[in-house]
Amino acid sequence: MVRIREIKEDYYTFDDKQYALVGQATQSILQLGDEVFVKVKNADLVKKQLDFNFIRRNDS
């Protein structure tokens, strides 16, 4: 999971009509299915959970 507050490129808010995150300054939209690059931040083998750091979007 990537926490919204940890995405540093913009301040994102959730738009429930588009079911997406919208950047306040750039109006950039992140939604399910978008390809992004992440880095593993933490792995909890007992809880079977992974936490990630958001690196960037794949805009290619």
N, CA, C and O atoms as a Tinker XYZ file with bonds, in Angstrom:
   240  protein
     1  N      0.840000   -1.169000    0.000000    73     2
     2  CA     0.000000    0.000000    0.000000    64     1     3
     3  C      0.892000    1.242000    0.000000    63     2     4     5
     4  O      1.930000    1.275000    0.662000    81     3
     5  N      0.478000    2.244000   -0.741000    73     3     6
     6  CA     1.128000    3.559000   -0.729000    64     5     7
     7  C      0.150000    4.531000   -0.080000    63     6     8     9
     8  O     -0.995000    4.649000   -0.516000    81     7
     9  N      0.593000    5.214000    0.941000    73     7    10
    10  CA    -0.272000    6.197000    1.599000    64     9    11
    11  C     -0.296000    7.487000    0.779000    63    10    12    13
    12  O      0.735000    7.935000    0.277000    81    11
    13  N     -1.469000    8.068000    0.652000    73    11    14
    14  CA    -1.633000    9.275000   -0.170000    64    13    15
    15  C     -0.726000   10.397000    0.312000    63    14    16    17
    16  O     -0.133000   11.106000   -0.500000    81    15
    17  N     -0.614000   10.563000    1.612000    73    15    18
    18  CA     0.189000   11.668000    2.154000    64    17    19
    19  C      1.678000   11.509000    1.852000    63    18    20    21
    20  O      2.437000   12.469000    1.990000    81    19
    21  N      2.109000   10.316000    1.442000    73    19    22
    22  CA     3.514000   10.081000    1.143000    64    21    23
    23  C      3.862000   10.320000   -0.326000    63    22    24    25
    24  O      5.025000   10.190000   -0.707000    81    23
    25  N      2.879000   10.666000   -1.154000    73    23    26
    26  CA     3.147000   11.017000   -2.552000    64    25    27
    27  C      3.559000   12.482000   -2.556000    63    26    28    29
    28  O      2.727000   13.366000   -2.347000    81    27
    29  N      4.833000   12.738000   -2.794000    73    27    30
    30  CA     5.392000   14.084000   -2.602000    64    29    31
    31  C      5.283000   14.998000   -3.813000    63    30    32    33
    32  O      5.514000   16.200000   -3.682000    81    31
    33  N      4.943000   14.477000   -4.982000    73    31    34
    34  CA     4.966000   15.315000   -6.182000    64    33    35
    35  C      3.838000   16.348000   -6.229000    63    34    36    37
    36  O      3.923000   17.323000   -6.975000    81    35
    37  N      2.785000   16.140000   -5.438000    73    35    38
    38  CA     1.648000   17.059000   -5.400000    64    37    39
    39  C      0.818000   16.714000   -4.160000    63    38    40    41
    40  O      1.086000   15.718000   -3.487000    81    39
    41  N     -0.175000   17.529000   -3.865000    73    39    42
    42  CA    -1.113000   17.221000   -2.785000    64    41    43
    43  C     -2.353000   16.623000   -3.442000    63    42    44    45
    44  O     -3.059000   17.311000   -4.179000    81    43
    45  N     -2.620000   15.342000   -3.178000    73    43    46
    46  CA    -3.717000   14.634000   -3.826000    64    45    47
    47  C     -4.918000   14.519000   -2.917000    63    46    48    49
    48  O     -4.785000   14.286000   -1.716000    81    47
    49  N     -6.102000   14.687000   -3.504000    73    47    50
    50  CA    -7.358000   14.456000   -2.802000    64    49    51
    51  C     -8.153000   13.425000   -3.597000    63    50    52    53
    52  O     -7.971000   13.274000   -4.805000    81    51
    53  N     -9.034000   12.723000   -2.895000    73    51    54
    54  CA    -9.824000   11.683000   -3.538000    64    53    55
    55  C    -11.089000   12.271000   -4.138000    63    54    56    57
    56  O    -11.846000   12.958000   -3.451000    81    55
    57  N    -11.321000   12.005000   -5.419000    73    55    58
    58  CA   -12.536000   12.423000   -6.115000    64    57    59
    59  C    -13.419000   11.190000   -6.265000    63    58    60    61
    60  O    -13.121000   10.300000   -7.062000    81    59
    61  N    -14.506000   11.138000   -5.498000    73    59    62
    62  CA   -15.336000    9.939000   -5.510000    64    61    63
    63  C    -16.139000    9.766000   -6.797000    63    62    64    65
    64  O    -16.566000    8.652000   -7.101000    81    63
    65  N    -16.356000   10.835000   -7.560000    73    63    66
    66  CA   -17.071000   10.708000   -8.832000    64    65    67
    67  C    -16.213000   10.021000   -9.887000    63    66    68    69
    68  O    -16.707000    9.206000  -10.666000    81    67
    69  N    -14.911000   10.357000   -9.907000    73    67    70
    70  CA   -13.988000    9.722000  -10.847000    64    69    71
    71  C    -13.329000    8.489000  -10.241000    63    70    72    73
    72  O    -12.661000    7.728000  -10.940000    81    71
    73  N    -13.521000    8.296000   -8.940000    73    71    74
    74  CA   -12.869000    7.233000   -8.169000    64    73    75
    75  C    -11.360000    7.285000   -8.434000    63    74    76    77
    76  O    -10.735000    6.291000   -8.806000    81    75
    77  N    -10.802000    8.482000   -8.228000    73    75    78
    78  CA    -9.402000    8.729000   -8.544000    64    77    79
    79  C     -8.824000    9.759000   -7.585000    63    78    80    81
    80  O     -9.552000   10.464000   -6.887000    81    79
    81  N     -7.495000    9.830000   -7.568000    73    79    82
    82  CA    -6.795000   10.874000   -6.828000    64    81    83
    83  C     -6.478000   12.000000   -7.802000    63    82    84    85
    84  O     -5.996000   11.756000   -8.908000    81    83
    85  N     -6.750000   13.238000   -7.386000    73    83    86
    86  CA    -6.522000   14.399000   -8.245000    64    85    87
    87  C     -5.545000   15.332000   -7.547000    63    86    88    89
    88  O     -5.750000   15.715000   -6.396000    81    87
    89  N     -4.467000   15.697000   -8.264000    73    87    90
    90  CA    -3.469000   16.609000   -7.722000    64    89    91
    91  C     -4.007000   18.021000   -7.644000    63    90    92    93
    92  O     -4.590000   18.525000   -8.604000    81    91
    93  N     -3.814000   18.654000   -6.510000    73    91    94
    94  CA    -4.349000   20.002000   -6.303000    64    93    95
    95  C     -3.677000   21.026000   -7.219000    63    94    96    97
    96  O     -4.365000   21.852000   -7.818000    81    95
    97  N     -2.369000   20.990000   -7.338000    73    95    98
    98  CA    -1.646000   21.990000   -8.130000    64    97    99
    99  C     -1.631000   21.649000   -9.619000    63    98   100   101
   100  O     -1.796000   22.532000  -10.461000    81    99
   101  N     -1.435000   20.368000   -9.946000    73    99   102
   102  CA    -1.231000   19.965000  -11.340000    64   101   103
   103  C     -2.477000   19.404000  -12.012000    63   102   104   105
   104  O     -2.502000   19.242000  -13.232000    81   103
   105  N     -3.514000   19.104000  -11.224000    73   103   106
   106  CA    -4.720000   18.434000  -11.724000    64   105   107
   107  C     -4.407000   17.070000  -12.334000    63   106   108   109
   108  O     -5.202000   16.527000  -13.101000    81   107
   109  N     -3.248000   16.525000  -11.987000    73   107   110
   110  CA    -2.842000   15.196000  -12.427000    64   109   111
   111  C     -3.755000   14.165000  -11.775000    63   110   112   113
   112  O     -4.097000   14.289000  -10.599000    81   111
   113  N     -4.150000   13.148000  -12.538000    73   111   114
   114  CA    -5.082000   12.143000  -12.043000    64   113   115
   115  C     -4.382000   10.794000  -11.927000    63   114   116   117
   116  O     -3.733000   10.333000  -12.867000    81   115
   117  N     -4.525000   10.170000  -10.763000    73   115   118
   118  CA    -4.060000    8.806000  -10.530000    64   117   119
   119  C     -5.287000    7.958000  -10.255000    63   118   120   121
   120  O     -6.082000    8.273000   -9.370000    81   119
   121  N     -5.441000    6.878000  -11.016000    73   119   122
   122  CA    -6.586000    6.019000  -10.777000    64   121   123
   123  C     -6.211000    4.562000  -10.942000    63   122   124   125
   124  O     -5.133000    4.236000  -11.441000    81   123
   125  N     -7.106000    3.692000  -10.522000    73   123   126
   126  CA    -6.857000    2.259000  -10.607000    64   125   127
   127  C     -6.480000    1.874000  -12.030000    63   126   128   129
   128  O     -7.113000    2.305000  -12.994000    81   127
   129  N     -5.448000    1.065000  -12.145000    73   127   130
   130  CA    -4.990000    0.611000  -13.452000    64   129   131
   131  C     -3.822000    1.409000  -13.999000    63   130   132   133
   132  O     -3.158000    0.962000  -14.935000    81   131
   133  N     -3.551000    2.604000  -13.425000    73   131   134
   134  CA    -2.398000    3.391000  -13.875000    64   133   135
   135  C     -1.114000    2.670000  -13.491000    63   134   136   137
   136  O     -1.009000    2.112000  -12.399000    81   135
   137  N     -0.147000    2.686000  -14.386000    73   135   138
   138  CA     1.143000    2.071000  -14.113000    64   137   139
   139  C      2.033000    3.076000  -13.381000    63   138   140   141
   140  O      2.234000    4.197000  -13.850000    81   139
   141  N      2.560000    2.665000  -12.237000    73   139   142
   142  CA     3.425000    3.518000  -11.434000    64   141   143
   143  C      4.661000    2.734000  -11.011000    63   142   144   145
   144  O      4.671000    1.504000  -11.056000    81   143
   145  N      5.688000    3.442000  -10.605000    73   143   146
   146  CA     6.896000    2.829000  -10.077000    64   145   147
   147  C      6.904000    3.028000   -8.568000    63   146   148   149
   148  O      6.662000    4.129000   -8.075000    81   147
   149  N      7.182000    1.955000   -7.843000    73   147   150
   150  CA     7.229000    1.994000   -6.393000    64   149   151
   151  C      8.480000    1.283000   -5.900000    63   150   152   153
   152  O      9.123000    0.535000   -6.637000    81   151
   153  N      8.808000    1.529000   -4.649000    73   151   154
   154  CA     9.935000    0.856000   -3.994000    64   153   155
   155  C      9.402000    0.251000   -2.703000    63   154   156   157
   156  O      8.638000    0.892000   -1.983000    81   155
   157  N      9.802000   -0.981000   -2.411000    73   155   158
   158  CA     9.328000   -1.630000   -1.188000    64   157   159
   159  C      9.885000   -0.878000    0.019000    63   158   160   161
   160  O     11.094000   -0.677000    0.132000    81   159
   161  N      8.997000   -0.469000    0.910000    73   159   162
   162  CA     9.361000    0.275000    2.111000    64   161   163
   163  C      9.445000   -0.665000    3.307000    63   162   164   165
   164  O     10.368000   -0.570000    4.117000    81   163
   165  N      8.472000   -1.579000    3.416000    73   163   166
   166  CA     8.418000   -2.483000    4.553000    64   165   167
   167  C      7.701000   -3.760000    4.142000    63   166   168   169
   168  O      6.736000   -3.731000    3.377000    81   167
   169  N      8.188000   -4.878000    4.664000    73   167   170
   170  CA     7.532000   -6.171000    4.450000    64   169   171
   171  C      7.303000   -6.818000    5.803000    63   170   172   173
   172  O      8.248000   -7.067000    6.551000    81   171
   173  N      6.044000   -7.087000    6.110000    73   171   174
   174  CA     5.692000   -7.749000    7.360000    64   173   175
   175  C      5.226000   -9.157000    7.004000    63   174   176   177
   176  O      4.100000   -9.348000    6.544000    81   175
   177  N      6.096000  -10.140000    7.219000    73   175   178
   178  CA     5.798000  -11.512000    6.847000    64   177   179
   179  C      4.731000  -12.135000    7.728000    63   178   180   181
   180  O      3.991000  -13.008000    7.275000    81   179
   181  N      4.638000  -11.702000    8.973000    73   179   182
   182  CA     3.627000  -12.241000    9.881000    64   181   183
   183  C      2.228000  -11.789000    9.448000    63   182   184   185
   184  O      1.307000  -12.600000    9.353000    81   183
   185  N      2.081000  -10.484000    9.188000    73   183   186
   186  CA     0.786000   -9.945000    8.767000    64   185   187
   187  C      0.534000  -10.118000    7.273000    63   186   188   189
   188  O     -0.575000   -9.888000    6.792000    81   187
   189  N      1.574000  -10.526000    6.542000    73   187   190
   190  CA     1.514000  -10.673000    5.077000    64   189   191
   191  C      1.105000   -9.355000    4.419000    63   190   192   193
   192  O      0.181000   -9.306000    3.606000    81   191
   193  N      1.822000   -8.281000    4.796000    73   191   194
   194  CA     1.560000   -6.946000    4.266000    64   193   195
   195  C      2.832000   -6.352000    3.679000    63   194   196   197
   196  O      3.933000   -6.574000    4.182000    81   195
   197  N      2.657000   -5.592000    2.604000    73   195   198
   198  CA     3.748000   -4.847000    1.989000    64   197   199
   199  C      3.389000   -3.371000    1.980000    63   198   200   201
   200  O      2.255000   -3.005000    1.671000    81   199
   201  N      4.356000   -2.523000    2.318000    73   199   202
   202  CA     4.204000   -1.074000    2.191000    64   201   203
   203  C      5.205000   -0.601000    1.155000    63   202   204   205
   204  O      6.318000   -1.118000    1.060000    81   203
   205  N      4.785000    0.402000    0.370000    73   203   206
   206  CA     5.615000    0.892000   -0.727000    64   205   207
   207  C      5.821000    2.395000   -0.628000    63   206   208   209
   208  O      5.003000    3.101000   -0.038000    81   207
   209  N      6.910000    2.883000   -1.203000    73   207   210
   210  CA     7.130000    4.304000   -1.447000    64   209   211
   211  C      6.796000    4.560000   -2.910000    63   210   212   213
   212  O      7.245000    3.828000   -3.791000    81   211
   213  N      6.011000    5.593000   -3.165000    73   211   214
   214  CA     5.677000    5.990000   -4.529000    64   213   215
   215  C      6.893000    6.670000   -5.136000    63   214   216   217
   216  O      7.416000    7.627000   -4.566000    81   215
   217  N      7.348000    6.189000   -6.285000    73   215   218
   218  CA     8.494000    6.793000   -6.957000    64   217   219
   219  C      8.020000    7.768000   -8.034000    63   218   220   221
   220  O      8.346000    8.954000   -7.999000    81   219
   221  N      7.257000    7.260000   -8.977000    73   219   222
   222  CA     6.717000    8.138000  -10.027000    64   221   223
   223  C      5.711000    7.377000  -10.878000    63   222   224   225
   224  O      5.598000    6.154000  -10.795000    81   223
   225  N      4.986000    8.126000  -11.695000    73   223   226
   226  CA     4.066000    7.540000  -12.672000    64   225   227
   227  C      4.837000    7.090000  -13.887000    63   226   228   229
   228  O      5.934000    7.585000  -14.146000    81   227
   229  N      4.293000    6.179000  -14.619000    73   227   230
   230  CA     4.863000    5.788000  -15.894000    64   229   231
   231  C      4.070000    6.512000  -16.967000    63   230   232   233
   232  O      2.990000    6.063000  -17.353000    81   231
   233  N      4.597000    7.625000  -17.450000    73   231   234
   234  CA     3.890000    8.457000  -18.440000    64   233   235
   235  C      4.296000    8.141000  -19.869000    63   234   236   237
   236  O      4.017000    8.924000  -20.777000    81   235
   237  N      4.950000    7.008000  -20.081000    73   235   238
   238  CA     5.383000    6.700000  -21.450000    64   237   239
   239  C      4.279000    6.140000  -22.287000    63   238   240
   240  O      4.490000    5.833000  -23.461000    81   239
